Amino acid sequence: RPLVRRVLVIDFVYWTSFAIFQTTFALFTARRFGFDAPKTGYVFAAFGVLGAVIQGGFIRPIVRRLGDKPTFMLGLVCGAGGLLACAMVHSVPLFMLTLVPLAFGIGFGHPTMASLVSLVADGDEQGRVQGAAGAVESLGRTIGPVWGNASLEQFGEAAPYVSAATLLLLTLVLAAGFQVTRRAERPE
C-alpha cells in the first residue's frame, strides 16, 4: 500500500539522519572542541538524560494535544535546527545550548515515528509492517555511519550534521504529504 511504503521511506531517512549524528558525535567534538573520550561521554550522557526526560515527561501531553504526526513534524524541525546549529557553533557553551533543540527533536521524533508506523498498518499486518520497519531502520543505521564518517573525513566536521539536518528536512517534506488517523478514528 502506498501509505505504508511512504512511512517506511520516512522511517529509513529519519533513522539514517540520526545514525549520522550518533556515530560522528565523538569525532565531531574531538575535532571541533578538543574533547577527549571522558568529556565526550559526559556530554553524550547528559544529552541522553535530557532526551529521556523529554520522552518521559513531555511527549504524552504533547501528543495528546497535537497528535502523532504534528508532534513528529515538530520533532523534525527541532532536530534539523539543532543539527544545523551544532554545525555552525564553535564555542562549547553554545554547542551545549544547540543540543537542547536536538534533544527535543529526538525526544519527539523517536516515539512518534514508531507510532506512525503502527498507525499505517492494519491489525492483521502489524507484524509484517513492524518487521519491515525494523529492517529499514537497521539499513538506515548502517548507511548513516558510513556516510557520516566519510563526509566528516572528506568535507570537515560540520558536513555530517548539515547532511543529517538535510535528511530531516527531506523527512519533513515526505511527512507533510499524508494524513494518518488512529484505528479507532477510522471509518469502518
N, C-alpha and C positions, 0 to 999 in steps of 0.2 A: 504494500500500500504506500502511496506517495508520502503521506504524513509520517509514517514510521521511518521510511528511508530518510526523509528530511531531518527528523530528530536524531537519527543515528549519525548523519553527516555532521550536524551541530555538535553532538556528543564527541565525535572524533576531533573536530577542530578545537573545541573547548579544552579537551584534555591534552592535546598536543601543545597548546599555549601554556598551560600550567606546568607541563613537564619541562618545557624550555626554561621557565623561571626557576623551578625547584632544582634542576640539575646544574644550572650555571651560577646559582647564588654564591657558593663558596669562591669560585673563580672570580666572579664579579667583585665581591667585597675585598678579596685579596688584591686584585689589580687596582681597583679604584681607591680603596681606603687603607690598604696595607693590613687588613685583618688577618690574624693567624687563625688556626683551627679552633682554639677555645673561644675566641671572641666571636667568630662566625657562628659557632654552636650556640652561644648565649643569645645572640640576636635572633637566630632562627627559632630557638626555643621560645623566646618571648613572643615572636611573631605567631608561632603555633598556639600559644596560650591565648593570645588575643583572638585568633580565629576560632578557637574553641568557645571562648566567652560569647563571641558574636553568634555562633551557631546555637549555643545553649540558651542564650538569653534574648536574642533579638529576632531570630528567624521566624519562630512560630507566630508572634503577634504581627509581624510584617506580612507574612504570607497570608494570614487570616484577613488582614486588611486589604492588601493589594492583589493577592492571588499568586500562583506559582510562576507563571510566565512573566508578569511585570517585575516580580522580585528577582527572577533570573536576569532579566534585562538590566535592572538596576545594578546587579552584581557585575554584569559585563562592563557597564560604564565605569563603575568604581575600580574594577580590576584594570581596565585599559588605562584609565587615568593614573592609577598608582604605578603601573609599569612604565608609562611614559615619563612620569615624574622621577622615578628611580633612575632612568637612563640619563636624565638631564642634570641631576644634582651632583655636586662634588664636595659636599660637606657632610660629615657624619650626622649632626643633628637634623639637617634637612632630609637626609636619607631615611632616618628613623621615622620622621614625620610622613614620608611618602609610603611607608609600609602600612600606615593606618587605612587609607582607602583601599589598598591592595588586600588587606586582611578582610575588609568588608566585602570586597569583590569575591574572594574565595568563600567567605562565610555565607554569603547569599547564594553564590553560584553552585557550589558542590551539591547541597541537598536539593535544591530546586531542579537541577539538571536531572538528578535521579528520579525526582517526582515526575518531570515531564516525560521521561522515558516510560515510566509506569502508566502515565495517563493516556498515551497514544496507543497502548496495547489493549486489545480486548481481553476479557477474562480468560479465554481459552488459549491465548497466545502469550501470556505473561512470561512464561519460562523461555520461550524462543526469543522474544524481544529482549529480555534481560540478558540472555546468553549472548545475543548479537551485540548488545551494548557493552558487555564485558569485553568482547573481542575487539571492538573498535576503540574502546578506552585503552586497552593494552597496546594496540597498534599506535595510538597517539602517544602513549608513554614510552614507546620505542623510538618513534621518529623524532619526537620533541628533543630528547637529549642529543641525538646525532646532529640535528640542525642547530640547536642552541650552542653546543660546544664548537662546531665547525664555524658558525658565524662569529662567535666570540674570538676565535683564533684568527679568522680571515679579516674581519671588519672592526674589531675592537670590542671592548666590554659592554658598550651600550647596545650593540646590534641585536643580541638575543632578546633584550627587553623591548626594543622597538618592534621586532618581528612578532613577539608574543602579544604585544598590545594590538598590533595589526590583525592578528588572528582573532583576538577577542572582538574587535570591531567588525570583522567579517562574520563572526558568530552572531553578533547583534543584528546585522543585516539579514542573515538567514533566519533568525528567530522572529524578526518583525513580520514576516510574511505568512504566518499561520495562526490559527486560533485553536486552543485545546480547552476542553472542559472536563471536569471530574465525571466519572461514570454515573454518579448519582444525578448529575445535572443533564445528562444526555437524553434526548428523546428516545423512547423505545420503538 
